[in-house]
């Protein structure tokens, strides 16, 4: 960046360094000012003007220009009287902290802006501006100053502190500071002044966070941030502005800029306010969200979330939206996909408010809805898991929360933990005497046992669920139990009985009652016929499954349909067809690491069957890494067993040669 700036200065191009407070604009400008090439080119005609050191008015600004260029004119009214001096030789002039004179709401703002623009037009003058606001004349080359690289951040900290050896905990704190230069300098300075060792620094940071960043000489991150908030442009936004910044600061991802009106219905002209935040370098845009650097978030977020009216309004918007059902093929399913982009925000919101309202059933019910949304659209484990487990068994929301937590564990392949949670869930529902929920938990438990190859246990559980649904005269429940029974029977190699159960389930769901369940039943029937060697009938059922699941864009079921077809073709030695369906399956993983791993594993089997052992091993190792990372214990064990098989065959092949 310095090299680029020096190059622009050498061509006398006007430039502006723009960024949030403490990002290093002034340091970069001074480095360029003292560069050897710049010194050689401009000599003593390098001038540095601190714009925040004199009153904001056109008269004071012109007086400063007159002084630094040596004109000696006490009160010039414009640049006309200064022109002979400005045009007499080459000059490099830096206007530091120019936001104080360029703020559109400031004193004489229009006139000062015009003078700066006119000054930049002099062909023998290179004008450089450092500013927190981006309202820069259009002819300037604007450079947005980024945060430090991780390496530069570490170098900065250890250079200032001197006594610290390289330390992973310190490096982690630097990362939490988003590698913000001023924050890192302050952290190192405070730690150095107080002679803190690594453990003490970690404790102080854990206890006080960015409040730690305050030196004895009253230099602090808070003062830098508050300076931005004191600007006329920010003050003009009105009393809601500080509260809005607090909401942006609260959420790890920031705020979706397409949902500003929805999230803040009481704020007029919210979109314009968010635009001004970006102009002031308080926030920035990334992937459709308006967010801010971590140190600013830490300082600006509400210390008591319940005290922020705007945050509470936002919370209710999210909580209300989460209560929409997400079952595939039913109303609300498509709309619920918003969770894929905002899951981190919602999880943080729930983490905070389940801590504040630990005994409230309302917030925990929302937590269960959140897990249901994730399970359907973005299966992954959540940070809230330990909190769910820690709920008292008597808490009214615990059974439902445990149920959906178990489904998340199952969705990433950790069936053992999923079963443990389901057994606990079933116990709680039995104690509450809720037959419908007991049957539901039995169905999930049966499916989990099937995935653990405990088919007989699963068959008994789903038969009990079916009997309960028959007593309740719940047709859909019966259909779902028959579907679960078909899976368990198929897993136990009772193929005719599995075919009968899946067909009965479809018969109970005429028309468009629940096409998603019909879709899944056809996949079971496809697998049954595949196992019987009835290839064409199997393909017909898989294609029906694909047709139905594609009609409502259900990625999860489309993945498994393509996966099943790939297995079928691979088994027949039709590797080109198998590869085609593996690739199509990959396109429906929806960033689900478990599904990605399964596709890799299947690809490895394809390669193994073609005797491409080295490639098979490479693909299996990739799948192993995925399953290990997400804790998919059963699939991890399968991969490790497969690796041993490949290694043995590779050794045998080497011996034969």
Secondary structure, DSSP 8 states (H G I E B T S, - for coil): -HHHHHHHHHTT--EEEE-STTSSHHHHHHHHHT-HHHHHHHTT-EEEEEGGGS-SSHHHHHHHHHHHTT---SS-SSSTTTHHHHTSS-EEEEEETTHHHH-TTSTTHHHHHHHHHHHTT-TTEEEEEEESS----TTSEEEE-----HHHHHHHHHHHH-S----HHHHHHHHHTTT-HHHHHHHHHHHHHTT--HHHHHHHHHHHGGGG-B-TTS-BHHHHHHHHHTSHHHHTT-THHHHHHHHHHHSTT-EEGGGHHHH-TT-TTHHHHHHHHHHTTS-EEETTEEE--HHHHHHHS-SSGGG-HHHHHHHHHHHHHHTS---TTSTTTTGGGGHHHHHHHHHHHHHHHHHHTTT-HHHHHHHHHHHHHHHHHS----TTHHHHHHS-TT-TTHHHHHHHHHHHHHHTT-HHHHHHHHHHHHHHHHHHT-HHHHHHHHHHHHHHHHHTT-HHHHHHHHHHHHHHHHHHT-HHHHHHHHHHHHHHHHHTT-HHHHHHHHHHHHHTS-TTS-HHHHHHHHHHHHHHHHHTT-HHHHHHHHHHHHHHHHHTT-HHHHHHHHHHHHHHHHHTT-HHHHHHHHHHHHTT-TT-HHHHHHHHHHHHHHHHHTT-HHHHHHHHHHHHHHHHHHT-HHHHHHHHHHHHHHHHHHHHHHHH-
